[in-house]
């Protein structure tokens, strides 16, 4: 989100317009600096890119249209595959055989962890677990119970947590999802073969 303000021949990647879209999440000084900096970069930089069409649209909404528009460069996730999957973290957290969602973020309103909690309450999936990796150090146990309720559907990994453990968990989830997809394809193939036999 930052770059030299005086350069024109540069590619600048601006992730989003959060400071303008959600001003209450930032201090006045921070918002003011970002408005000045991002506005200057939007006007002066030869190429401006963002991570989604939505974010590109928000940037043009708040800072005005650019003759060259805003390029969209999708974020990558393949770097997580550099860490080998380690299923032991799944067993250590007693997650074996249980479906779960990993939510990484903070309590800042724009991180939508509250929306994750509400979505879980609405889902008719009592066996689905949400694991929050977050800094909940400002919350006491009673405050967390007030927020989440007494339930086995949420697990909280409070910071500081071991970064490698989170990476292993994500890698294990990716691998588990991959294996589940392969298994589903095999099941679908069996059903198709059975249909043909009949």
Secondary structure, DSSP 8 states (H G I E B T S, - for coil): ----TT-SS-EEE----HHHHTGGGS-HHHHHHHHHHHHHHHHH-SEEEESSHHHHHHHHHHH---TT--EE-----GGGGGS---THHHHHTT-TT--EEEEE--SSGGG-HHHHHHHHHHSS-TT-EEEEEE--TT--HHHHHHHH-S-SSEEEEESS--HHHHHHHHHHHHHHHHHHHHHHHHHHHHHHHHHHH-
